[in-house]
């Protein structure tokens, strides 16, 4: 992953693993990144949450 995080929401969609929010030990994160197992790479998406969240996930 590009960012160290814990308590994040995780889901798999179309063979990609998405990690949403979480916290870095000092604040909640608003970032989202995904892992592509075919390329073995993590990609950080543009910030799409206005407020950082931990323990949340919607599908």
C-alpha positions as CSV (number, residue, x, y, z in Angstrom):
1,X,0.0,0.0,0.0
2,X,1.0,3.6,-0.5
3,X,-0.2,4.7,2.9
4,X,0.2,2.9,6.3
5,X,-3.3,2.4,7.6
6,X,-5.4,0.4,10.0
7,X,-9.2,-0.1,10.6
8,X,-9.9,0.5,6.9
9,X,-12.8,-0.9,4.9
10,X,-11.8,-3.5,2.3
11,X,-13.7,-4.9,-0.6
12,X,-13.0,-6.7,-3.9
13,X,-14.6,-5.5,-7.1
14,X,-13.8,-6.7,-10.6
15,X,-10.6,-8.5,-9.4
16,X,-9.3,-5.3,-7.7
17,X,-8.9,-5.0,-3.9
18,X,-10.0,-1.6,-2.6
19,X,-8.9,-0.2,0.7
20,X,-11.0,2.7,1.9
21,X,-10.3,5.1,4.7
22,X,-9.0,3.8,8.0
23,X,-6.6,5.7,10.3
24,X,-2.8,6.2,10.5
25,X,-2.7,6.2,14.3
26,X,-3.3,9.9,14.7
27,X,-6.2,10.7,12.4
28,X,-8.9,9.2,10.2
29,X,-8.0,8.9,6.5
30,X,-10.1,10.1,3.5
31,X,-7.9,8.2,1.0
32,X,-8.8,5.2,-1.2
33,X,-6.3,2.9,-2.9
34,X,-6.6,-0.3,-4.8
35,X,-4.5,-3.3,-5.5
36,X,-4.3,-5.1,-8.9
37,X,-3.0,-8.6,-8.4
38,X,-2.4,-8.9,-12.2
39,X,0.2,-6.1,-12.1
40,X,1.1,-6.5,-8.4
41,X,0.7,-2.7,-8.0
42,X,-1.1,-0.4,-5.6
43,X,-2.8,2.8,-7.0
44,X,-3.8,5.8,-4.8
45,X,-7.0,7.3,-6.1
46,X,-7.8,11.0,-6.0
47,X,-9.4,11.9,-2.7
48,X,-13.1,11.1,-3.0
49,X,-14.2,11.4,0.6
50,X,-14.5,14.8,2.2
51,X,-14.1,13.4,5.7
52,X,-11.8,10.7,6.9
53,X,-13.5,7.5,8.1
54,X,-12.5,4.3,10.0
55,X,-14.5,1.1,10.2
56,X,-16.9,2.2,7.3
57,X,-17.6,0.5,4.0
58,X,-20.5,0.7,1.6
59,X,-21.0,-1.3,-1.6
